Amino acid sequence: MKVLVLMGGMSAEREISLSTGDAVARGLADAGYAVDTYDLDPGAGRDILDLINSPVLKSAGVVFIALHGGEGEDGRIQALLELLGKPYTGSGVRSSAVCMDKAISKTIFDKHDISTPAWTHLMDDVTDIETVKRAVSSVGGLPVVVKPVDQGSTIGISIVRRMCDLESAIALARQYSPGLVLEEYIEGKELSVPVIEDQVYPVIEIKPREGFYDYERKYTRGMTLYDCPADIDEGVYRMIQAASIKAYRVLGCENFARVDLRLSPDNEPYFLEVNTVPGMTETSLVPMGAEAMGISFPQLVDRITLYALKKAGISPQRTGG
């Protein structure tokens, strides 16, 4: 059974996708699979058409999607692979698209009574700063989180504590997406919960040494500390795990995902989003949660791959081309 690890892409998360892809490829090889990799890089002539005609895709028994952001996480690659009849890891087309759009996923959270910070969606035609300021007031005022509606890895996100910084935060977010989400800032703990095959993994607390958990602190070793499992009240811990499974399910996720949330000082969880193609690098949270349960990285990527194969009705073979 040959596995094709699809990585790279042209989103703002390209570099971390390459790191994820390299780690996954090594893990799969250690698990006994024959592995090919493909860097989807239109700038180098490796675009979607080239992928469709690529011998490595044609020979692959299953595709491990390691593309973060853009077409790799919003349902487009998933739709293409379904049209080609290729099994793939992660969630399906609809769930991928829903989770990538923060406004849609938060609407679903609200409908299903999953607590999420007060929020509003600013469409791309909203440019007047006074209108934006009124939107800030509608979610509780400052501090407020400004984020692109469809990016991951905390790219383009700002925590605005002074009104004079609002315009620059809006401009930064719109470098990555015309649509924005303004979100109530929740003081407290930053938490994340991996979910794999409908099983909830340990709750992880994220502790940046300074500032907030932005792209640099997320992917630079030593800039953030982690507690896995998180040191929080047992009853609250179990409540968070149960709500994380619910969030995963109502958004239609499958195979594996990561649920991100904040825990307020009065122990109220506020769910932010669900990531359907979470990072799988040496500093990533899903492998950290799996390790806490005694699951090695090769075992983890094997488990994820087996799910994709079983869903397609294929009996896995870990060796051979």
Backbone bond lengths (Angstrom), bond angles and torsions (degrees), N, CA, C in turn:
res aa  C-N    CA-C-N  psi(-1)  N-CA   C-N-CA  omega(-1)  CA-C   N-CA-C  phi
1 M - - - 1.468 - - 1.527 109.63 -
2 K 1.317 116.11 122.32 1.455 120.21 179.18 1.522 109.69 -102.31
3 V 1.322 115.35 133.94 1.459 122.09 178.40 1.524 108.34 -109.15
4 L 1.329 115.71 131.24 1.456 120.31 174.23 1.522 108.17 -101.93
5 V 1.326 116.57 121.48 1.459 121.69 176.21 1.526 107.54 -93.20
6 L 1.319 115.62 115.67 1.463 122.21 -177.33 1.520 108.66 -98.95
7 M 1.335 117.19 122.01 1.458 120.20 -172.32 1.521 110.24 -146.46
8 G 1.330 116.37 179.53 1.456 121.88 176.94 1.516 111.59 90.40
9 G 1.333 116.35 -108.93 1.452 120.73 -176.86 1.519 111.13 77.48
10 M 1.329 115.49 -178.95 1.462 120.07 -177.01 1.523 112.73 -117.95
11 S 1.317 117.51 17.44 1.455 119.95 176.63 1.523 109.44 -75.77
12 A 1.328 115.61 174.05 1.461 120.67 177.56 1.525 111.96 -65.53
13 E 1.318 116.87 -12.14 1.465 121.69 -178.39 1.525 112.37 -101.03
14 R 1.324 117.26 19.66 1.457 121.10 -176.13 1.534 113.13 -55.04
15 E 1.317 117.13 -48.32 1.473 119.88 -173.87 1.523 111.53 -64.74
16 I 1.330 117.26 -41.20 1.456 118.54 179.58 1.521 110.57 -71.08
17 S 1.339 117.45 -29.18 1.463 120.82 174.86 1.527 110.98 -63.78
18 L 1.318 116.21 -40.83 1.467 119.31 177.64 1.525 110.77 -63.43
19 S 1.331 117.19 -38.59 1.466 120.53 177.40 1.522 110.87 -65.82
20 T 1.325 116.08 -44.08 1.460 120.10 177.02 1.526 110.17 -59.90
21 G 1.325 116.48 -46.86 1.461 120.08 -178.10 1.513 112.85 -61.01
22 D 1.327 116.63 -42.82 1.469 120.06 178.62 1.529 110.87 -62.03
23 A 1.342 116.32 -44.23 1.466 119.81 -179.95 1.521 111.43 -64.63
24 V 1.326 117.20 -42.84 1.462 121.18 179.93 1.524 110.59 -64.05
25 A 1.331 117.12 -41.89 1.466 120.38 -179.95 1.528 110.99 -61.19
26 R 1.327 116.82 -42.53 1.466 119.95 178.05 1.529 110.87 -65.44
27 G 1.322 116.03 -42.17 1.461 119.63 179.80 1.520 112.54 -63.13
28 L 1.328 116.12 -42.27 1.466 119.80 178.93 1.532 111.30 -65.52
29 A 1.325 116.33 -39.83 1.465 119.44 177.26 1.524 110.45 -62.90
30 D 1.327 116.72 -41.12 1.461 120.47 177.59 1.527 111.48 -65.55
31 A 1.335 116.41 -27.19 1.463 120.71 178.74 1.524 112.48 -82.54
32 G 1.332 117.00 -4.45 1.459 120.09 174.31 1.513 115.31 103.55
33 Y 1.320 118.08 9.97 1.462 120.60 179.83 1.528 110.59 -91.37
34 A 1.327 114.91 149.98 1.461 120.21 164.37 1.524 106.93 -79.43
35 V 1.333 117.87 132.09 1.460 121.32 -169.96 1.524 110.80 -129.03
36 D 1.330 115.54 134.39 1.462 122.95 166.23 1.519 107.69 -117.28
37 T 1.333 116.50 155.71 1.461 120.86 174.79 1.522 109.28 -124.43
38 Y 1.324 115.12 152.93 1.460 120.03 177.43 1.524 108.05 -140.83
39 D 1.324 115.86 120.58 1.458 122.10 176.85 1.517 107.96 -91.91
40 L 1.328 116.33 105.15 1.466 121.23 178.05 1.529 107.76 -74.20
41 D 1.315 116.11 98.86 1.464 121.97 -173.44 1.519 109.19 -135.86
42 P 1.347 117.65 88.81 1.463 120.04 -179.17 1.521 113.05 -55.17
43 G 1.320 117.31 -30.78 1.454 120.42 179.64 1.519 113.05 -64.51
44 A 1.324 116.12 -21.74 1.466 121.11 178.29 1.518 111.60 -107.37
45 G 1.331 116.12 14.33 1.463 119.97 178.11 1.515 114.55 85.05
46 R 1.328 117.27 6.93 1.472 120.22 179.63 1.537 107.96 -104.93
47 D 1.336 114.58 76.45 1.454 120.16 -178.42 1.527 110.41 -99.63
48 I 1.326 116.36 -169.45 1.466 120.68 -177.00 1.524 111.16 -61.15
49 L 1.323 117.37 -42.46 1.468 120.62 -179.83 1.519 110.74 -62.61
50 D 1.335 116.16 -42.41 1.467 119.82 177.96 1.525 110.62 -63.08
51 L 1.341 116.27 -38.88 1.459 119.79 177.85 1.522 111.21 -61.94
52 I 1.342 116.81 -45.60 1.468 120.86 -178.77 1.522 110.81 -57.69
53 N 1.325 115.98 -38.64 1.467 120.60 -177.34 1.518 113.64 -91.69
54 S 1.329 116.33 2.87 1.457 120.00 -174.92 1.530 111.79 -72.86
55 P 1.336 118.47 134.33 1.471 120.98 176.14 1.527 112.62 -60.34
56 V 1.339 117.70 -31.31 1.465 118.96 -178.14 1.520 111.30 -69.49
57 L 1.335 117.43 -31.85 1.466 118.97 175.68 1.518 110.41 -73.22
58 K 1.315 116.71 -41.57 1.466 120.18 -179.13 1.525 111.95 -62.87
59 S 1.330 116.57 -33.30 1.468 119.82 -177.61 1.525 113.21 -88.22
60 A 1.317 117.04 -10.03 1.469 120.25 -175.95 1.525 111.32 -76.13
61 G 1.334 114.92 139.33 1.457 120.07 174.20 1.506 112.48 -85.49
62 V 1.342 116.64 -23.10 1.456 122.20 -179.51 1.528 107.65 -158.57
63 V 1.325 116.21 149.03 1.464 121.70 179.08 1.524 109.03 -110.08
64 F 1.315 116.26 126.38 1.465 121.19 173.86 1.527 106.54 -96.00
65 I 1.332 116.28 110.50 1.462 120.78 -177.04 1.525 109.63 -80.88
66 A 1.333 115.29 115.85 1.465 121.72 177.34 1.521 110.11 -119.14
67 L 1.320 116.80 24.32 1.457 122.76 178.49 1.529 109.13 -87.36
68 H 1.310 117.46 123.70 1.459 121.38 177.42 1.524 109.56 -101.70
69 G 1.315 116.05 132.42 1.452 120.44 177.42 1.520 112.20 73.79
70 G 1.334 115.35 175.39 1.457 121.11 174.67 1.510 113.77 55.66
71 E 1.332 114.85 -144.06 1.465 120.74 -174.70 1.518 113.20 -67.79
72 G 1.331 117.58 -18.94 1.454 120.01 -178.57 1.507 114.19 -79.35
73 E 1.335 116.12 -17.74 1.461 119.16 -174.19 1.526 112.90 -122.71
74 D 1.331 117.11 -7.94 1.462 119.08 -175.02 1.524 114.20 -101.60
75 G 1.325 116.95 8.59 1.454 120.84 175.86 1.516 114.98 105.47
76 R 1.330 117.63 -14.41 1.468 119.25 -176.59 1.527 112.68 -69.31
77 I 1.324 117.04 -47.36 1.467 119.38 178.57 1.526 109.54 -65.51
78 Q 1.329 116.75 -39.35 1.459 120.60 179.00 1.531 110.46 -60.30
79 A 1.345 116.74 -42.02 1.466 120.33 178.93 1.526 110.92 -64.79
80 L 1.324 116.68 -41.67 1.461 120.60 178.83 1.524 111.10 -61.05
81 L 1.331 116.61 -46.51 1.459 119.91 -178.29 1.529 111.32 -65.25
82 E 1.321 116.94 -34.71 1.465 119.02 176.32 1.525 110.87 -65.59
83 L 1.332 117.22 -41.31 1.462 120.61 177.87 1.531 111.33 -62.27
84 L 1.335 115.70 -33.19 1.462 120.56 -179.62 1.529 112.63 -86.20
85 G 1.337 116.59 -5.12 1.455 120.24 179.70 1.510 114.11 73.40
86 K 1.346 117.08 27.33 1.456 121.28 -178.95 1.524 110.37 -102.29
87 P 1.333 118.32 122.07 1.462 119.94 173.61 1.529 110.27 -61.81
88 Y 1.346 115.78 147.64 1.454 119.69 -179.53 1.522 109.74 -146.66
89 T 1.308 115.13 158.31 1.460 121.00 -179.40 1.521 111.01 -82.34
90 G 1.327 114.76 161.40 1.452 120.46 174.90 1.514 112.97 88.89
91 S 1.314 115.27 -166.70 1.457 122.50 -176.31 1.524 111.15 -81.22
92 G 1.334 114.76 165.59 1.450 121.00 -177.96 1.513 113.54 -79.31
93 V 1.323 115.81 -173.25 1.458 122.57 -173.89 1.531 111.33 -60.22
94 R 1.330 116.64 -54.02 1.464 120.12 -174.35 1.526 110.88 -63.97
95 S 1.311 116.73 -48.06 1.457 119.78 -177.79 1.525 111.48 -63.12
96 S 1.320 116.92 -39.93 1.460 120.38 178.67 1.521 110.66 -60.38
97 A 1.340 116.77 -45.06 1.457 121.03 -179.39 1.525 111.15 -65.54
98 V 1.318 116.73 -42.65 1.462 121.57 -178.92 1.519 111.23 -64.10
99 C 1.317 117.33 -46.45 1.472 120.44 -177.33 1.524 112.04 -69.05
100 M 1.322 117.30 -28.70 1.461 120.27 -179.62 1.519 111.34 -72.05
101 D 1.319 117.25 -27.20 1.464 121.83 -179.00 1.525 108.84 -96.81
102 K 1.324 116.53 106.01 1.461 121.02 -174.61 1.523 112.26 -62.84
103 A 1.327 117.82 -33.31 1.460 120.16 179.76 1.525 110.81 -67.03
104 I 1.325 117.09 -41.00 1.468 120.01 179.38 1.521 110.72 -69.56
105 S 1.332 116.88 -45.43 1.465 118.94 -177.87 1.527 111.00 -64.79
106 K 1.328 117.65 -37.10 1.465 119.72 178.41 1.534 111.22 -69.18
107 T 1.306 116.75 -34.45 1.466 119.97 175.11 1.523 110.40 -61.02
108 I 1.322 116.72 -40.72 1.467 121.29 178.07 1.525 110.45 -68.65
109 F 1.337 117.41 -40.30 1.466 120.09 174.80 1.529 110.19 -55.64
110 D 1.325 116.40 -48.20 1.462 120.45 -178.75 1.529 110.71 -60.28
111 K 1.316 116.93 -42.59 1.464 121.48 -178.00 1.525 111.86 -63.28
112 H 1.326 116.59 -32.98 1.465 121.44 -175.73 1.528 112.48 -103.33
113 D 1.324 117.06 17.14 1.469 122.25 175.75 1.522 112.75 58.24
114 I 1.324 115.88 38.00 1.457 121.37 171.43 1.525 106.55 -97.39
115 S 1.309 116.23 116.93 1.462 120.86 -172.62 1.528 110.99 -63.36
116 T 1.328 115.94 127.48 1.462 122.07 176.90 1.527 107.34 -138.11
117 P 1.322 119.29 150.74 1.463 119.49 -179.69 1.529 111.53 -57.29
118 A 1.319 116.41 150.58 1.462 120.34 174.01 1.526 108.66 -53.53
119 W 1.325 116.56 139.23 1.464 119.40 -173.28 1.518 110.73 -151.97
120 T 1.307 115.00 162.68 1.453 121.27 171.07 1.515 108.61 -148.24
121 H 1.319 115.17 152.90 1.461 122.25 -177.43 1.520 108.69 -103.44
122 L 1.314 117.60 123.93 1.462 122.22 175.11 1.521 108.96 -101.57
123 M 1.316 116.59 115.17 1.459 120.47 177.99 1.530 109.64 -71.40
124 D 1.332 115.27 167.75 1.463 119.26 -174.60 1.520 113.51 -69.23
125 D 1.344 117.79 -15.48 1.458 118.76 179.78 1.527 112.50 -87.99
126 V 1.333 117.30 1.12 1.462 120.82 177.49 1.525 108.34 -90.52
127 T 1.312 116.22 106.40 1.466 120.56 -177.24 1.526 112.75 -124.66
128 D 1.313 117.76 -18.42 1.457 120.90 -178.16 1.526 110.30 -69.48
129 I 1.327 117.45 125.01 1.463 121.35 -174.07 1.524 111.74 -65.08
130 E 1.325 117.72 -30.94 1.463 119.05 178.93 1.521 110.91 -68.26
131 T 1.325 116.55 -35.99 1.464 120.34 175.12 1.524 110.35 -64.47
132 V 1.333 116.10 -40.29 1.463 120.63 178.34 1.530 110.27 -64.30
133 K 1.315 116.99 -41.15 1.466 120.10 179.76 1.531 111.12 -63.19
134 R 1.339 116.60 -37.85 1.469 119.57 176.38 1.522 110.21 -65.36
135 A 1.330 116.52 -36.07 1.465 120.40 177.18 1.530 110.80 -64.97
136 V 1.313 116.34 -38.21 1.466 120.62 176.58 1.526 110.01 -60.87
137 S 1.311 116.63 -44.71 1.469 120.71 178.80 1.519 111.49 -61.28
138 S 1.340 116.68 -33.95 1.468 120.26 -177.74 1.518 113.20 -67.85
139 V 1.350 117.49 -19.66 1.464 120.22 178.28 1.527 111.70 -107.10
140 G 1.322 116.70 16.24 1.460 120.15 173.99 1.503 115.80 107.79
141 G 1.342 117.27 2.33 1.458 119.81 178.77 1.520 113.50 80.76
142 L 1.314 116.09 -162.34 1.465 121.67 -177.98 1.524 110.85 -82.78
143 P 1.338 117.63 150.94 1.464 125.95 -5.76 1.533 111.37 -72.46
144 V 1.327 114.78 153.85 1.459 120.59 -179.84 1.529 108.43 -134.63
145 V 1.316 115.99 147.15 1.463 121.39 177.14 1.523 108.11 -97.04
146 V 1.315 116.34 128.46 1.463 122.74 176.99 1.517 107.46 -111.08
147 K 1.331 116.55 124.15 1.457 118.88 -176.96 1.531 111.34 -143.93
148 P 1.336 117.46 148.57 1.464 120.18 171.94 1.527 109.44 -61.77
149 V 1.322 116.49 146.85 1.450 119.25 -174.99 1.523 112.25 -71.41
150 D 1.333 117.62 -21.46 1.469 119.01 -172.57 1.522 112.86 -140.74
151 Q 1.333 116.93 49.30 1.461 121.21 173.98 1.525 109.43 -125.97
152 G 1.327 115.63 161.87 1.454 121.00 175.82 1.511 110.65 -122.94
153 S 1.340 115.91 -171.31 1.467 123.25 177.10 1.523 112.71 56.52
154 T 1.338 116.97 29.50 1.470 123.44 -179.72 1.526 112.53 55.10
155 I 1.316 117.31 22.75 1.465 121.19 179.51 1.530 109.70 -72.52
156 G 1.332 115.34 130.85 1.457 121.03 177.09 1.511 114.86 78.64
157 I 1.325 117.93 8.34 1.464 121.55 -176.44 1.529 110.73 -92.27
158 S 1.321 115.65 140.39 1.466 121.94 173.84 1.523 109.25 -133.26
159 I 1.329 115.83 145.62 1.466 121.40 167.55 1.524 106.17 -102.91
160 V 1.311 116.22 111.37 1.458 121.98 -174.32 1.525 109.18 -95.74
161 R 1.315 116.17 119.03 1.470 121.66 -179.35 1.535 112.08 -109.85
162 R 1.325 116.44 -12.86 1.469 120.95 178.57 1.524 108.18 -129.83
163 M 1.326 116.96 135.66 1.456 120.26 -176.90 1.520 111.72 -60.46
164 C 1.326 117.15 -28.18 1.462 119.81 -179.76 1.530 112.41 -68.07
165 D 1.344 117.63 -15.07 1.464 121.61 179.01 1.524 112.48 -94.66
166 L 1.323 116.83 -1.19 1.470 119.55 -173.07 1.523 112.19 -66.82
167 E 1.322 117.56 -44.56 1.471 119.63 -177.05 1.523 111.84 -61.40
168 S 1.329 117.25 -41.69 1.465 119.46 -179.51 1.527 110.67 -67.63
169 A 1.331 117.84 -34.71 1.464 121.03 177.51 1.524 110.87 -66.43
170 I 1.339 116.20 -40.74 1.466 120.62 176.84 1.532 110.13 -62.72
171 A 1.328 115.99 -44.26 1.470 120.10 -179.82 1.522 111.36 -62.51
172 L 1.338 116.84 -41.34 1.469 120.46 178.56 1.525 110.68 -62.03
173 A 1.318 117.32 -49.05 1.464 120.65 -178.23 1.515 111.26 -61.38
174 R 1.328 116.85 -37.07 1.466 119.78 -177.33 1.524 113.09 -77.02
175 Q 1.319 117.12 -5.03 1.463 118.90 169.14 1.521 110.95 -68.23
176 Y 1.331 116.56 -21.68 1.453 121.47 -174.42 1.526 113.56 -112.12
177 S 1.325 117.05 -22.35 1.461 120.02 179.48 1.527 108.81 -161.36
178 P 1.332 118.09 137.66 1.461 119.11 177.97 1.526 112.75 -69.40
179 G 1.327 116.65 -30.17 1.452 120.68 178.06 1.519 111.26 -90.90
180 L 1.335 116.14 143.39 1.457 121.04 -176.61 1.521 110.93 -127.67
181 V 1.326 114.98 158.43 1.447 122.23 168.63 1.522 107.91 -119.28
182 L 1.325 116.12 129.13 1.461 121.91 169.19 1.519 106.85 -101.11
183 E 1.320 116.16 130.92 1.455 120.34 -170.51 1.529 110.00 -135.04
184 E 1.305 115.65 135.62 1.463 121.65 173.71 1.526 109.81 -53.94
185 Y 1.319 117.19 132.28 1.460 119.90 177.03 1.521 109.54 -84.14
186 I 1.324 116.04 126.44 1.462 122.48 -179.49 1.526 108.57 -102.35
187 E 1.327 116.19 112.46 1.459 119.28 172.82 1.526 108.71 -65.57
188 G 1.318 116.22 151.30 1.460 119.05 177.10 1.512 112.75 131.12
189 K 1.317 116.24 -148.36 1.461 122.04 -172.59 1.529 111.39 -97.25
190 E 1.329 113.89 143.02 1.462 121.73 174.61 1.523 107.73 -93.35
191 L 1.337 116.30 121.93 1.465 120.94 -176.11 1.523 110.58 -127.39
192 S 1.326 114.85 157.11 1.458 120.57 176.17 1.526 108.73 -146.63
193 V 1.334 115.50 144.21 1.465 120.71 -175.70 1.525 109.56 -132.45
194 P 1.332 119.04 110.82 1.456 120.17 173.03 1.533 110.48 -71.44
195 V 1.320 115.76 143.12 1.465 121.89 173.39 1.523 107.18 -129.63
196 I 1.322 115.81 125.79 1.464 120.71 -178.51 1.522 108.77 -130.38
197 E 1.345 114.62 121.88 1.467 121.35 179.78 1.527 111.38 51.13
198 D 1.312 116.31 46.71 1.462 122.82 176.31 1.523 112.49 68.60
199 Q 1.317 117.37 13.12 1.461 121.14 176.54 1.520 108.74 -110.73
200 V 1.336 115.84 128.68 1.451 119.63 -178.66 1.522 109.95 -84.39
201 Y 1.317 116.38 136.56 1.447 123.16 -179.13 1.531 109.37 -100.96
202 P 1.315 119.27 177.37 1.468 120.12 -176.53 1.526 113.60 -58.82
203 V 1.318 115.22 144.37 1.464 121.57 173.43 1.532 108.04 -73.57
204 I 1.327 116.41 133.22 1.455 122.22 -176.94 1.526 108.99 -114.26
205 E 1.326 116.67 129.85 1.460 119.63 172.71 1.520 109.05 -96.92
206 I 1.332 115.11 135.89 1.455 123.50 -176.87 1.523 108.46 -107.39
207 K 1.327 117.13 124.60 1.461 121.52 -174.81 1.523 110.79 -127.69
208 P 1.339 118.09 87.07 1.465 119.33 175.49 1.533 110.07 -60.23
209 R 1.311 115.94 141.24 1.469 119.34 179.70 1.530 110.82 -65.34
210 E 1.329 116.93 -28.67 1.465 121.24 174.50 1.525 107.65 -157.97
211 G 1.336 115.70 158.30 1.449 119.98 178.92 1.517 112.17 68.20
212 F 1.338 116.51 -156.34 1.463 119.79 177.34 1.514 110.16 -112.68
213 Y 1.321 115.60 172.00 1.463 122.66 -171.19 1.529 109.90 -77.95
214 D 1.341 115.69 73.68 1.456 120.57 -178.78 1.526 109.72 -91.73
215 Y 1.332 116.26 -173.06 1.461 121.22 -174.52 1.528 111.44 -57.81
216 E 1.337 116.79 -45.52 1.469 120.47 -177.89 1.522 111.30 -62.77
217 R 1.319 116.82 -45.53 1.468 120.29 -177.88 1.526 111.56 -72.40
218 K 1.315 116.37 -24.86 1.460 120.09 179.67 1.525 111.79 -72.63
219 Y 1.330 116.66 -37.02 1.459 119.28 -170.09 1.528 114.37 -115.71
220 T 1.328 118.46 5.53 1.464 121.27 176.53 1.522 109.29 -105.23
221 R 1.315 115.61 116.95 1.458 120.33 -178.17 1.531 110.43 -58.48
222 G 1.333 115.74 134.18 1.449 121.81 176.17 1.515 115.13 92.85
223 M 1.353 117.85 -12.00 1.461 119.43 -178.34 1.531 112.70 -87.22
224 T 1.343 115.76 -11.25 1.465 120.52 -179.53 1.519 109.24 -138.78
225 L 1.328 115.88 139.73 1.456 122.25 173.91 1.522 109.13 -101.58
226 Y 1.322 116.26 153.98 1.457 121.18 -178.41 1.523 110.08 -133.77
227 D 1.323 116.11 139.56 1.462 121.97 169.92 1.522 107.77 -110.39
228 C 1.320 116.49 116.62 1.461 121.53 -179.27 1.530 108.94 -137.49
229 P 1.345 116.30 104.87 1.458 127.84 5.80 1.525 112.39 -79.30
230 A 1.332 114.90 159.19 1.464 120.68 -179.77 1.521 110.70 -64.99
231 D 1.314 115.80 143.23 1.459 121.88 179.76 1.529 109.28 -89.15
232 I 1.319 116.11 80.88 1.458 121.36 179.18 1.529 108.40 -133.84
233 D 1.308 115.45 165.94 1.456 121.61 -178.97 1.531 110.85 -52.16
234 E 1.338 116.20 136.55 1.464 120.17 -174.03 1.531 112.22 -59.67
235 G 1.329 116.26 -41.07 1.456 118.98 179.71 1.523 111.88 -64.54
236 V 1.324 116.65 -40.97 1.461 121.13 177.49 1.529 109.96 -65.98
237 Y 1.327 115.44 -40.01 1.468 121.33 179.18 1.525 110.42 -57.25
238 R 1.336 116.23 -48.57 1.470 120.55 -178.87 1.519 110.75 -66.96
239 M 1.313 117.40 -36.66 1.458 120.97 177.82 1.531 110.55 -62.77
240 I 1.331 116.15 -41.91 1.461 120.42 179.23 1.523 110.46 -64.36
241 Q 1.321 116.98 -43.46 1.460 119.31 179.06 1.531 111.42 -61.55
242 A 1.332 116.66 -43.01 1.467 120.19 -179.75 1.524 110.90 -65.02
243 A 1.325 117.07 -41.86 1.458 120.20 179.56 1.525 111.62 -69.39
244 S 1.329 117.13 -31.07 1.463 121.07 178.30 1.523 110.73 -66.34
245 I 1.328 116.62 -42.81 1.459 120.23 175.82 1.526 109.95 -61.26
246 K 1.320 116.66 -42.02 1.462 120.55 179.58 1.532 110.32 -61.86
247 A 1.327 117.34 -45.11 1.463 120.87 178.96 1.529 110.80 -60.42
248 Y 1.301 116.22 -44.13 1.469 122.79 178.10 1.527 110.46 -57.82
249 R 1.313 115.74 -43.71 1.468 120.10 -175.85 1.520 112.81 -74.29
250 V 1.339 117.73 -44.19 1.462 118.96 -175.85 1.528 111.51 -67.34
251 L 1.337 117.52 -23.40 1.457 120.61 175.75 1.526 112.10 -88.47
252 G 1.322 116.37 1.42 1.463 120.84 174.80 1.509 114.77 77.34
253 C 1.320 118.22 21.37 1.461 121.12 -176.93 1.525 111.46 -71.53
254 E 1.312 115.61 156.94 1.464 121.61 174.08 1.524 109.45 -153.01
255 N 1.314 114.78 166.89 1.463 123.90 179.79 1.527 111.29 71.78
256 F 1.328 118.61 -75.97 1.472 119.08 175.93 1.519 109.57 -160.14
257 A 1.315 115.00 153.25 1.472 121.46 178.95 1.518 107.87 -164.01
258 R 1.328 115.99 175.00 1.456 121.54 177.53 1.528 108.49 -132.72
259 V 1.333 115.05 128.76 1.460 121.55 -177.84 1.527 108.37 -102.06
260 D 1.326 116.63 126.03 1.468 121.68 -177.31 1.525 110.11 -110.12
261 L 1.327 116.93 140.02 1.457 121.27 -177.40 1.521 111.13 -155.05
262 R 1.328 115.62 169.35 1.460 123.51 171.21 1.525 107.80 -118.40
263 L 1.325 115.83 145.86 1.462 122.22 176.30 1.517 107.94 -115.44
264 S 1.340 116.72 116.38 1.461 121.34 -176.44 1.525 110.81 -70.82
265 P 1.333 117.93 164.90 1.468 120.62 178.65 1.529 113.75 -58.97
266 D 1.342 117.64 -23.97 1.467 119.28 176.68 1.524 111.99 -96.11
267 N 1.343 115.85 23.09 1.468 123.78 172.86 1.525 114.15 64.52
268 E 1.339 116.31 34.28 1.455 120.77 173.03 1.530 108.91 -100.84
269 P 1.345 118.62 122.10 1.461 119.90 178.30 1.524 111.66 -81.54
270 Y 1.325 116.13 141.18 1.455 122.77 176.52 1.528 107.99 -127.63
271 F 1.329 116.51 114.48 1.458 120.74 -173.74 1.525 110.61 -84.45
272 L 1.326 115.73 134.09 1.454 122.40 -175.04 1.518 112.30 -98.22
273 E 1.324 116.87 -51.81 1.458 120.75 -176.57 1.522 109.91 -169.02
274 V 1.335 114.70 169.48 1.457 121.97 173.23 1.529 107.47 -123.23
275 N 1.316 115.88 127.34 1.457 122.84 -177.11 1.526 108.89 -99.86
276 T 1.338 117.07 116.28 1.466 120.56 -175.72 1.523 114.28 -86.42
277 V 1.339 117.41 -14.20 1.472 120.63 172.87 1.530 106.98 -130.00
278 P 1.327 116.24 71.03 1.463 119.53 -176.76 1.527 111.86 -69.07
279 G 1.321 115.35 156.45 1.458 120.21 178.82 1.518 112.05 -59.62
280 M 1.326 115.56 146.88 1.471 121.44 180.00 1.524 109.01 -132.58
281 T 1.335 115.79 44.64 1.462 120.87 178.07 1.525 109.32 -96.80
282 E 1.329 115.50 -176.20 1.466 119.99 -178.12 1.531 112.49 -68.46
283 T 1.330 117.36 -18.77 1.469 120.34 177.52 1.525 112.50 -105.12
284 S 1.326 118.27 8.74 1.462 121.41 -172.36 1.523 112.22 -82.18
285 L 1.327 114.52 158.20 1.457 120.85 -170.46 1.522 113.89 -83.12
286 V 1.319 118.71 -36.10 1.468 119.51 179.77 1.530 111.10 -62.15
287 P 1.333 119.64 -49.00 1.473 118.99 175.30 1.525 112.62 -60.54
288 M 1.333 117.47 -33.64 1.465 121.10 178.19 1.523 110.86 -63.71
289 G 1.335 116.29 -44.93 1.460 119.99 178.25 1.516 112.36 -64.77
290 A 1.333 115.95 -38.77 1.462 119.81 178.45 1.529 111.22 -65.86
291 E 1.330 116.24 -41.43 1.468 120.22 179.33 1.527 110.82 -60.76
292 A 1.334 116.66 -36.63 1.465 120.09 179.00 1.523 111.96 -65.08
293 M 1.327 116.53 -20.17 1.463 121.35 177.55 1.526 111.92 -99.65
294 G 1.337 116.45 10.25 1.458 120.50 178.28 1.513 114.44 80.90
295 I 1.333 117.17 18.92 1.462 121.64 -179.12 1.523 108.45 -104.74
296 S 1.320 116.97 118.20 1.460 121.19 -179.36 1.523 110.07 -72.75
297 F 1.330 116.00 165.66 1.459 119.51 179.73 1.532 112.12 -61.61
298 P 1.342 120.10 -46.31 1.469 118.96 175.72 1.528 112.34 -58.70
299 Q 1.324 117.78 -39.77 1.457 120.14 177.34 1.524 111.34 -63.62
300 L 1.327 116.70 -37.00 1.457 121.33 -179.49 1.531 111.31 -65.41
301 V 1.332 116.96 -50.91 1.469 118.38 -178.40 1.527 110.78 -68.94
302 D 1.330 117.23 -29.05 1.462 120.60 173.39 1.529 110.09 -63.19
303 R 1.313 116.65 -45.96 1.466 121.45 -179.43 1.529 111.13 -60.73
304 I 1.313 115.97 -42.67 1.465 120.73 179.50 1.528 110.85 -64.62
305 T 1.335 116.02 -42.21 1.466 121.01 -179.69 1.525 111.24 -67.62
306 L 1.318 116.88 -41.36 1.466 120.55 179.55 1.522 111.58 -61.33
307 Y 1.322 116.72 -37.36 1.460 119.76 178.28 1.523 110.44 -60.64
308 A 1.342 116.42 -45.45 1.461 120.32 -179.44 1.524 111.56 -62.15
309 L 1.327 116.03 -39.52 1.458 120.13 179.11 1.531 111.79 -68.83
310 K 1.320 116.15 -44.28 1.460 119.77 179.77 1.523 111.25 -62.86
311 K 1.331 116.77 -38.73 1.457 120.77 177.89 1.527 110.81 -60.17
312 A 1.321 116.20 -34.43 1.470 121.34 179.47 1.520 112.41 -87.19
313 G 1.316 117.43 -0.30 1.464 120.46 179.83 1.506 114.23 73.82
314 I 1.340 116.67 29.27 1.458 121.68 -177.66 1.523 109.46 -108.62
315 S 1.305 116.59 134.13 1.458 121.43 175.92 1.516 108.57 -82.65
316 P 1.325 118.21 123.06 1.477 120.53 -174.14 1.524 111.93 -74.74
317 Q 1.316 114.05 147.51 1.464 122.65 169.02 1.507 106.71 -131.28
318 R 1.318 116.06 120.35 1.460 118.30 -172.15 1.513 114.17 -84.27
319 T 1.292 118.04 -10.17 1.459 118.99 -178.92 1.516 110.04 -125.87
320 G 1.315 114.74 159.93 1.457 119.72 177.56 1.509 111.74 92.98
321 G 1.330 116.69 159.91 1.439 121.57 -178.68 1.478 112.96 -100.22
